[in-house]
Amino acid sequence: MARRNALVGILIAVFTACATISPERALEDDLMWEAARECKARYATILSIDRIDHYGRLNFTHLGSGPENAAFLQCYQVGLAKKFEANADRLGFGRLSPSTRTLRKITVPVSMTGTSAYVTAILNEAERATLLLDTGATNTVITPTLAKKLGIAPPADARVRIANLVGGKTLEVPFVRLRTLQIGAAVVEDIQIGVYDIVPHLAEVSGILGTDFLRHFRTSLDPAARSLTLEVMETSPVTRTMPTASTPVTIPSTRTLAAPVWKVGDEWNFRWDSPRGSGTYVSVVTREESANGFDCYVVRTGRRESYYRKTDLAFVLEKLNREIEQQMRPPALHFVWPLSVGRTWDEAYTTEWPRDQRTRTHAFISHVETEETISVPAGTFVTFKMVRRLTPGDALNYEAWYSPNVKRWIRLRQPFAYGVRTTEITAFKFN
C-alpha cells in the first residue's frame, strides 16, 4: 500500500503560488526539484515527489513502512547542499569582496555587556548599525526600521526562512538581499539577511550578526581586549539548515576543519552530571613537552596531566601525581584531521598501566555524523558531532560535539552500566 509522507527539506520558502517570483527563488525551486528527482531514481519505494511547500518541506509518496525514507532524505540533503554550493553566487549566499580576500587577519573592536559582544556594521556602504555578535544564529537579522532606512524593506512576497537562534528558538523571518555587509575591513557581498525585530529589549541594537557572515572567517573573540579577530578562510563553503518535522538542525556541509593550535594558558571549565552525581573541573594547558617520541601539549586537570600530540591531539599518556598511570601505543586518535562531516576512521591501540603491569587492546570506529548548532552553559556554538563505537559489536563508546571556536569538544555523552554521564563546557579562555 502506498503511503503519503511529508518530510522537511531545505528551510527556504518558494512561493510557487505567486504569479511572478525572483530569479533566485526560481533557481532554488529548480535545484530542490532536481535534487529530489535524482534521489527518487535511486530508491524504488519512493513513488512520487508530490510538492515542495513554501517552507521547503518535501512531500512524497512511498510504499510500505518506508525503511528507505531516511536514506532518501539524506541523499536529498547532501545532493541539494552540493547544488546550492555550486550556485552560491547566483543564490545570494554571500561572498567575500575582492579587497577582503587579499587580507589575512582583521581585528575589529567590540563592546561588551556582561558576556555579550557588539560590533559596528556598515550596511550597503551607507548605514552604520550596532549588531549583537551571535555565533549561535544561522542568519544575520536586522530590524524593520533599519531595513526601511536602507530601502530594502521586505515585499509581501519576500522569501521566508526559519532562523535558528540562541537556545534553539526558531522564528519565521522574511529575507532580503543586502549588497554589502562590512565589519571593520571585512566585507561580504551579496548576502541575504533577515528582517525582524529580534532584540526588541535592546533599543540601541539593530539586529544580530550570524554565521552567514562569520562562516567566511575563523573567528576569535577576546573579551578582555574587547576585540574580535577575523581570519580569512581560503574557501567559504555554503552551509544550509535542514529541519526535522519540528526542530531545525544543521545538515552536513562541505566544510573541513584543521587541527587547532593550543597555547600555554588556554583553559576550559567543565561540569558533569550522571546518575551517580555531578561535579566540575578545569583543564589548563601548562606546557609543551616530549613524551614517547612525540611533541605534546600537557593539560593539567586536578592532579592529572594528560599528554596530547601537537599535530593531531592524539592521546599519548596520562600522569597522576607525576607518575605515568596509563599510556596508549600508538596514541589514541580521537580526531583525524582535516575534520569533515562524513569522515570515518578505524583505530586500534593498546593501553598500558605500568604500575599494575597490565595491558588491554581496544578497537574503535569513529564517524563524524553531522554539523550541529548546540547550546551549552558557555554559549551556543556550531559543532561537528562525532560518534565512537567499539568494534566488533558496535557498542557506543561516546558521542562528542567538537567546536572549532572552543578548540575542544563542548559536550560529551558517555554510556556506563549505571547510566549516561554528560559533560559540558561552562567557560573557556585562550592565552
N, C-alpha and C positions, 0 to 999 in steps of 0.2 A: 504494500500500500504506500502510495506517495504521501509524504507529509510536507507541510509548508513550514519553513523556519525563517526567522528574522534574526540575523546576526549583525553586529555593528561593524561598520567599516571605518574608513578614514573620517575623522571629525571635521569635514569640510562641507559646507552647505552647497548644494547645487540646485538652484531654483528652476527646475525644468518647467514649471507651470507658467513662468514669465514669458511674455511674447518675445522679448529680447534679453540676452544675457551677455555679460562681458566676455571677451576672448579668453581671459584667464579661467573663468568658471566653466566655459565650454570645453577648454582643454582639460581641466580637472575631471569633468564628466566623462570625456572620451577616454582618459587614462584609466579611470576606475572601471569602466565597462570593459576596456581592453584587458586589464589585469584579471578581472573576474572571468571572462570568457576563456582566456588562456588556461586558467586553473581548472575551470569546469571540464575542459577537454581531457584532463589528467585523471578525473575521478568519475567512474561510471555511475555512482549512486547520486550524483548531483544532476538532476533532470533539467533544471532551467534556472536562469537568473531572471527573476521577475521584475525587480526595480531597485533603484538606489534612491532613498528618500532624501529630503533636503538637509538632513543631518549626516548624510553619507552612509546610512545604515543599509547593509546589503541584505536584500530579501531574496531567498531562493527556495526551490522545491527539491526535496531529496527523497530517496527510497529508504524504507525501514527506519531503524532507530538512529541512523546517522553516525556510525562509528568513524566515518571518514570526514565528518564535518570539521573537526579540529585541524586535520591536515589540510583540508581545502582552504580554510580560513587563513592558516599560516602561509600557505602558498600565495594567497591573495595579498596578505600583508607585505610579505617580502617582495613580491613582484611589483606591487604598487610603490613601495618605498624606492625601488630602483628606478621606476619610471619618473617619479617625482624628482629624484636627484638628477636624472638626465635632462629634465626640463625645468630646473630650478630657476634659471633666469627668466624664462617665459612665465612662470607661475608667480613670480614676485616673492620668493622666499628670502630674498636679501643676498647681497654680495658685498665684499669689501671694495672700497673705492681704490682706484689705481694708486693714489698717494699713500693710502694706508698699507697697501701690500708692500711698499718699499721700507716700511718701518719694522723693527723687531719688537721692541717693548715700549709701551706707552704707559706713563704713570699720571694719574689724574687725582686731584684732591677729592675727598669725600667729607661730608659732615656726619657726625654720629649723634644719635639719641639713644642711649642705652646700647642695645645690641643691633639697632637698625642703622643702616648706612644709606646716605642720599647722595646722588650725583647731579651735576648740572648738565642738561642735554640741550642741544640746538637742533631744532626740527625744521627741515626744508630750508636751512640756512637763514631762517627768519625769526623764529620764536625760541626764546630761552625758557626752560622749564626745569623744575626740580622733580626728579623721579626717585622713587624708592628702589634700591637695588634688591632684587628678589630672585635668587638663583633657583627657587622652587617653582617659579611661574614659567609656564611654557612660552607665553607670549608677552610682548610689551603692550601695555594698555594705557591710553591717555584719557583724560576727562572729555566729555562732550564740549565743554567750554573751550578747551584748548583746540579741539578739532575744528570748531567753528571759526576760531581766530585764524587757523591755517587754511580755511576754505576747503576742508576735506570732511565735513560732516557727512556721516553715512546716509546714503539714499534709502528709500523704502525697501529696495530690493537688494540691499547690501548683503554680502556673504556673511553667514553666521557660523561661528565656531564655538566649541565648548573649551573654555580656557581652564587649565589646571592651576590652582593657586595653592598658597601655603596651607598646610593642614589637610590637604585633599579636597578642599572645596572646589566646586565647579560652577561656572557661570556661562550662560549663553550670551555671546558678545558679538556685535556686528564688527566687521573688519573693513578697513580702507587701506589704500596704498599710500605710503609715505615715500617721497623722493629721496630724502637723506635723513639719517638719524646719526648725530655726532655726539660723542663723549670725549672731551679733550681733543686729541688729534686723530682719534679712531672714528672712521666714518663707514657706515653700512648704507648702501644704496638700495633703492627699490625694494623696500621691506613693507610687508603688510602688518598693520598693528590694529589692536582692538580699541574700541571707543566705549568707555563705560566709566562711571564714577566709582572706581574700585576702592578708593580710600577716602570716603566722604568725611571721616573724622579728622583728617589732616588737611586743613584749609590751604596751607602753603604748598602742598604737594600735588602735582598734576598727573600722577599716574605711577606706574611701576616699569622698571626695566627688566625684561625677562631674558630667557635663554635663547630666544630667536636672534637677539643681538649678541649675547655673550658667547654663543656657540662658535663664533669665529675666532675666539681667543682662549688661551689658557689664562685663567684669572687668579689673582692673589690679592686678598683684602688684608690690609694691615691696620686694624682699628687703632692701635697705639699711635702710629704715624699718620693716621687719618688719610690713607692713600689706597688707591686701587691700581694694581698693575695689570695691564692687558698685554699678553704676549701673542703676537700674530701667529696663527697656525698656518702651516704650509697649505693645507686643504681645509675647506669649510663644508663638511658633509651635511646633507639635509637630514633632519630627524623630524618625523611627524609623530602624532599621537594616535593611538588606537584604543578604543574603549571596549570593555566587555559590555554585557547588556545593561549594566548600571554604573560601572565605575571606570573612568578613563585611566589607562596606563600608557607607558611609552613603549613603542614597538622596537624590535631590533633595528639598529641603524648600521650604516657602513663605517661608523667612527671607530678608530683604533686608539689605544692608549699606550704610551711608552711608560717604562718603569719610572717611578718617582725618584726624586733625589731628596734624601733626608739630610738634615744638618744637626750638629750637636746643639742641644737645647730645644729641639722640637718636642712637643708634649701633647699627649692625648689623655683625656679623662673619660672613664667608662663607668657604667653601672650595670649590674647583672641581677637577674631575677629568675628563680626556679622554685619548684615545689619544696625544696629544702631550705629556702631562704633567699636573701638578697644581700647585695653589698656594692662597694665601689672600689676602684683602683685607678692609679695613674701610671702611665708608661712614658718614660723620658729617654731620648737618645743622649747617652752620656759621653760616648767617644767612638772612634773608629779603631779597629784592631784586627790583626790577622788571626785566624783560627782554622785549623785543619787544612791549611794551604789556601784559604780564601780571605780576601779583604772583606771585612764585615762592619756593619753598624752594630753597636752594642746598646741594647734597650733595657733599662732597669725598670722593673716592676716590683716594688717592695724589696725583698731580699734576693730576688731572682734577677739574673741577667741573661737576656736572650740575644743570640748572635744571628744576624740576618746577612746573607751575602749581598754585597752592594749592587751587583749587576742586576739581580732579579728578585731580591727579598726572599730567596730560599732560606728555610730554617736550618741552620747548621748545628747549633748546640745550645744548651741551657745550663747555666751555673746556679747553684744555690749556696749562698754563703761562700762564694768564690771557688767552689769545687764543682767540677762537671757532674751534673746529675743525669743528663741524658744527651746523646748526640746522634745525629742522623747521617747514615752513609748509604748513598750520596745524600746531600741536603734535600729536604722535603720541598717540593715545588707547589706552593700554594697559588702561585701565579705563573703564567707563561706569557711573555711579552713579545710583540705588542698585543695587548688585551683587546679582544673584539667579540661582539655578540656572535654566537655560533661556534666559537673556538672550543675544542675538546682536546684533552691530553690524558694519557695514561702515565702512571709512575709507580715505581716500587722502590722501597728503601728499607734499611734495617735500622731499628732503634737500639742503641746500646746504653745500658745502665751500668757504668763502671763499678760503682760501689757494691751493687748487688751481683755483679758478674753474670748478667743475663742479657739476652737479646730477643728481638722479635721482628719479624719481617711483615711489612704492610704493603698492600697494593690498592690503588685507588684509580678511579676515572673521574675527571673534573670537567665541567661543562659550563660555559658562560651562556645562560639562558636568554637574558633579555636586558634591556636598558630601562630602568625604572626611576621615577622620582619618588622619594620616600621622605617622611618626616621623622626625626629623632630629637631627643632633648637639645642637641646642639644646633638644630635648624633643619631646613629642608634642602635636599641635595639630589642631583642627578647621579645615579649609581649604575654599576654593572652587577647584576645578580648572578652569583656563581653557586653551583651545586656540586658537592663532592660525595661520591659514593664508594663504598667498599667493593672490591672485586676479588673473587666472584661473589655473587649473591645480591648485588645491587642495593644493599642496605645503606640508608642515608647516614653520612658522616657529619656533614654540616651544610647549612645554607649561609652564604655571606654576601653582603652588599658593599661593593667597593666604590668609594668616591674619589675621583681624581682631585677634587678640591681639598679633601682632607688628607689624601695620600695614604689612606688605610681603609680597611673595611669599617663601616659605621654601624652595621648591625650584623650580629652573628647568632644563628639559631642552631643549637646542638641537642640532638635527642640522646637521652640517657635512659637507663632502666627505670629510674624514678620519675621521669618526665622530661620536659623540654627546658633547657636553660637558654635564656635570651639575654644577650649583651648588646648595649647601645652606647654610642658616644654622647657625652654630655657637654664637653668643651674641648677645645684644642687651641694650640698656638704654635707658630713657626718662628724659628730664630732668623 
